[in-house]
Amino acid sequence: MFRVIFHLDMDAFYASVEQRDDPKLHGQPVIVGAPPTQRGVVCAASYEARKFGVRSAMPSATAGRLCPKGMFVRPRMDAYREESHRIMEIIASIGAVVEQMSVDEAYVDVSAICQAEDANASLRIALPLASGLKQRILSERRLTATIGIASNKLLAKIASDHKKPDGLTVITDQEKVAFLRPLPVRTLYGVGKVTAGFRFALWRLDHL
């Protein structure tokens, strides 16, 4: 059986839930976390806020300086967990094996329902399934998701990181070296500054 793996990542999940639930926040630079006048950090930032350099784990005071018009919202973890549960139910309904990694991220093994004459064809026929899954999440939950498709988890995660938000990218076995070759070595999971300094790290590109 040829392996077909999705990596599904909800786009700016906490901030997107807040924008959906409060019309006043739609299209605004939303920063989920403590207000800038208090000690605390950013839990999540909408894409509008990210344009100003706001990132998760950043001190709220710094985020306030970078984005003076940012709309700070206290996190609602119960709401995010409930939303996550509903999204995972949608994913599971397609008959896939779901490995949830966090509240907004999951690996989805669709190998059993996406088989063709070879590995590359199996990955390509998964595109309509992934597109349909994204559309269901959008229509039923009013949130966008990005999906990467590949024959293993590492490549699927790289594919989902490639184009966000609302992206859909497939890396076939035939195309993987050409896809990865231009990317920084640190794109590979587990490669930090030290490892990136060694040329032998490039060896991994040809052995995925």
Secondary structure, 3 states (H helix, E strand, C coil): CCCCEEEEEECCHHHHHHHHHCHHHCCCCEEEECCCCCCCEEEEECHHHHCCCCCCCCEHHHHHHHCCCCEEECCCHHHHHHHHHHHHHHHHCCCCEEEEEECCEEEEECHHHCCCCCHHHHHHCHHHHHHHHHHHHHHHHCCCEEEEEECCHHHHHHHHHHCCCCCEEECCCCCHHHHHCCCCHHHCCCCCHHHHCCHHHHHHHHHC
